[in-house]
Amino acid sequence: MDWQKNLLIAAILTTLLMLVIRWHEFQEQRPAPAAVASQTSSSAATPTGAVPSATSEIPVAANELSEAAKVELAAEKLITVKTDSFDLVINPLGGDIVQLALPRHFLKLDTPDQPFVLLDNRDNHTYLAQSGLIGLNGTDTAQGRPLFSSEQQSYQLADGQQQLQVDLVLQQGDVKITKRFTFTRGDYLIKVDYLIDNQSAAAWSAQLYGQIKRDSQNFVKVSALEMNPFLGAAITTTDENYKKLTFAKIAEKEFKTTEKGGWVAMVQHYFISAWIPDADSQNTYHLRKLGNNDLYLMGFTGKVNEVAAGSQGVISAGFYAGPKDTKRLEEISPYLDLTVDYGWLWWVAKPLFWVLKFIHNLVGNWGLAIIGLTLCVKLLFFKLSATSYKSMAKMRKLAPKMAEMKERYGDDRQKFSQEMMKMYKTEKVNPFGGCLPLLIQMPVFLALYYVLMESVELRHSPFFGWILDLSVKDPYFVLPIIYGITMYFMQKLNPQPTDPMQARIMQMLPLIFTFMFLWFPAGLVLYWVTNNSLSILQQYIITKQIDAEPSHK
């Protein structure tokens, strides 16, 4: 019995350790509150500078017109775009997206007037999406970046309108270049097209590049008890469907690869931004640190495109900026949905999330969906749990005999072990029966942890009463305390360790877990409270049945 308890304690502590490790990988990165309108001037005031790519042809300075003069000129012509999904700002200098807020996602639950700002370009923070043309006839040259013109400075998706197009125009001799942004209602994917109208006497050629430019700053102070999610770059390659690179890793060594199709993304908790170039062409990807500055570049350079004299051509890419919507990301590009990081248990987590979403569609409340998912998991493992509880109930029933045997044989451990195994055989007790079923279920429990931590659907989603947001901690710590109480009662239904040290460790576990769960998201604690409550009910019924059975003499 001692070795069985040791195994159970080790399994519980291992699970605790894995939860703590994952726990410290999560803390939502939230930029300081800022309204889009108040930041447009500072957005323009930050020189774009160094527009990099996989080649040396990318401009690093603006010599034709001083950078300061161009920025000042562009600041007067910033283009604002409002749709149901975006509230963004485009700088005509280069046609970069220098600010992007998500009006359907609030910065905080109690500030619905302040949208969550994803892309930002203030004095103390850089995060923008750049794109351009390089090569023989590229618009981005060693002399600087192009200054586009537009018919309007403000665009808005009208009621009933499904798409909105924003055109930026540049005349390059006899070649008219239109940089077109296409926004679709209800979608977070922006289509970026370069329309080339070549009325010159010679063929025109250039390469499209797109990149995300960001510093490594974290505006949220993270304490030892807060959760810290991954913040950094991600890319898909031939060797790895989902490859993550921290800022420190990029600073240590530049990463380059050439892939057919693919994507490159900037990942944070709940949200991503990503460039998705032409799926049928070879694209060169680069992730690197920009000089000695705290700036990092995550981008691609496409193939050489040629437009014959007197003809038209289109060069396209997609830019996604929004929540980690698994279904939509799957549709956009292969493996882009893996940015919803379920860890190494993704093969278990994805079906669990599908069930969670299915239940939510039926009940309309994410808290009730979590309870429903917990019930489904309990039903799935009902037989295994019953086997485990039966074994523990029998062990609990035999506890007095075990204590008597231990007292009788004293320090003769060999004799004690022999008599104990004989008693197991007589009473038909499997010493492995109590712990192995629990060990088998642990991957599912851990996968559920990933699902509930990574699902943007739970962000700002209420349950009932005081639980207004399932993605943050219980404000009054009611659920963690209930969890501690349920864990205490579960222990009372289990056989108690004969070893005093083991008994003290087991008694401490409810307190340890309760303290740790004080900072866990309410949705995750709700799962454990529900799971424990169902386990207590099942274990109580089985224990009563076993207690009623006669013991063998």
Buried (B, 14 or more C-beta within 10 A) or exposed (E): BBEBBBBBBEBBEEBBEBBEEBBBBBBBBBBEEBBBEEBBEBBBBBEBBBBBBBEEBBBEBBEBEEBEEBBEBBBEBBBBBBBBBBBBBBBBBBBBBBBBBBBEBBBEBEEEEBBBBBBBBBEEBBBBBBBBBBBEBBBBBEEBBBBBEBEEEEBEBEEEEEEBEBBBBBEBEBBBBBBBBBBBBEBBBBBBBBBBBBEBEEBBBBBBBBBBBBBBBBEEEEEEEBBBBBBBBBBBBEEEEBBBBEBEEBBEEEBEBBBEBBBBBBBBBBBBBBBBBBBEBBBBBBBBBBEEEBBBBBBBBBBEBBBEEEEEBEBBBBBBBBBBBBEBBBEBBEBBBBBBBBBEBBEBBBEBBEBBBEBBEEEEBBBBBBBBBBBBBBEEBEEBBBBBBBBBBBBBBBBEBBEEBBEEBEEEEEEBBEBBEEBBEEBEBEBEBBBBBBBEBBBBBBBBBBBBBBBBBBBBBBBEEEBBBBBBBBEEBBBBBBBBBBBBBBBEBBBBBBBEEBBEBBEEBBEBBBEBBBBBBBBBBBBBBBBBBBBBEBBBEBBEEBEEEEEEE
